[in-house]
Amino acid sequence: MTVYILCFVLFLVGLYGVITRRNLIKIAISMSIMEFSIFLLLVLIGYIDNGLAPIVDPGTTGQVYVDPLPQAMVLTAIVIGLATTAMLMAIAIRLYRKYKTFDIREIKNLRG
């Protein structure tokens, strides 16, 4: 139960960074922290104590296997998260080239 609470706390740390920071790079890092906490939660949901890898051997019976679905979902989500982070960084670089700042307030004031 403690690990689930720690995942929630890690998500709140990322959310705090997204809400309070004005720098686009820091916001992107905070969003990555939030993504990581969700990935960790999904992997923890599929974990079973003393579970074996989900390779079924016909000779053994009564074994407890770890659920592979959350792991596959996390691998897919990591790829999607990487693409989203790359897109956010590309937009931040384009905004920096145009406005010479990463600060959201200054970009909003310089809009024209």
PERA-V720384 format. One record per backbone hydrogen bond with DSSP energy under -0.5 kcal/mol. NH is the residue of the N-H (numbers start at 1). CO is the residue of the C=O. Records with the same first field share a line. If there is no record, write none. Layout:
NH = CO ; CO
This chain:
5 = 1
6 = 2
7 = 3
8 = 4
9 = 5
10 = 6
11 = 7
12 = 8
13 = 9
14 = 10
15 = 11
16 = 12
17 = 13
18 = 14
19 = 15
20 = 16
21 = 17
24 = 102
27 = 23
28 = 24
29 = 25
30 = 26
31 = 27
32 = 28
33 = 29
34 = 30
35 = 31
36 = 32
37 = 33
38 = 34
39 = 35
40 = 36
41 = 37
42 = 38
43 = 39
44 = 40
45 = 41
46 = 42
47 = 43 ; 44
51 = 48
52 = 64
55 = 53
56 = 54
58 = 56
60 = 57
65 = 63
66 = 52
67 = 46
72 = 68
73 = 69
74 = 70
75 = 71
76 = 72
77 = 73
78 = 74
79 = 75
80 = 76
81 = 77
82 = 78
83 = 79
84 = 80
85 = 81
86 = 82
87 = 83
88 = 84
89 = 85
90 = 86
91 = 87
92 = 88
93 = 89
94 = 90
95 = 91
96 = 92
97 = 93
98 = 94
99 = 95
100 = 96
104 = 22
107 = 103
108 = 104
109 = 105
110 = 106
111 = 107
